[in-house]
Amino acid sequence: MPYRDDIEERRIRREENRRRRRKQERIRRMILGGLTAVIGIAVIATAVLVTKRLIGRKQVDPADVAVPEYVNVNLLTPNEYSRPQIPLEKVNGIVVHYVANPCSTALENRNYFEGLKDQTGSKTTSVSSHFVIGLEGEVVQCVPLNEVAYASNNRNSDTISIECCHPDETGKFYDSTYQTLVNLCAYLCVEFDLKPDDVIRHYDVTGKICPKYFVDYPEKWEDFHKDVKKAIKILKK
């Protein structure tokens, strides 16, 4: 009966092959299931951390925050182009800019924002900032902290904007301007329960080369963050 034995042997091999394939399929499903679980856990963990950071952050009404004594409050006249009086209900960051107009003063830049209210015609410009820091470290406040300024594009709705004056085309700030910027950012971080990393460049929002010096020299931006961190520690003592 060699023929029957041969048929039986082939049947046994086919059965073994089927069992082997079923086992491999179970293993493959287990591996895929494990990977899916790991990825799912990672996604959930990331979401929890982000949510915890936002929820855990002290909710501060911008209207309750007073500006430092060294700030000269010179608010813009309410108008649709530079002070639209749109409520700023939360602050999740601070955006640093440079004025891109060498040797101009803080007051001159404030007055430029003010002059936008008189625009006529179809081509109009909408721009402003909460603060402008001058060449000697003076600070002018243009927009209240509880109102939106037109400075940071899609981050206007949850950030405070700071424009900085500079002496030349490099965009590098005088030490006086730089130190005031550090101090003002640290103060706002403490008041709004922010971290140094919540202080960003306009460049980080849109890719615009602003503030130019900190975009051209990212290591200087890292140094700035370190200085803000030190200033925050001093304020919290």
PyMOL commands that set and color helices and strands:
alter all, ss='L'
color gray80, all
select helices_A, chain A and resi 2-56+62-64+106-118+153-158+175-191+196-198+202-206+212-216+218-236
alter helices_A, ss='H'
color red, helices_A
select strands_A, chain A and resi 71-73+93-98+131-133+139-141+159-164+199-201
alter strands_A, ss='S'
color yellow, strands_A
deselect
rebuild
show_as cartoon
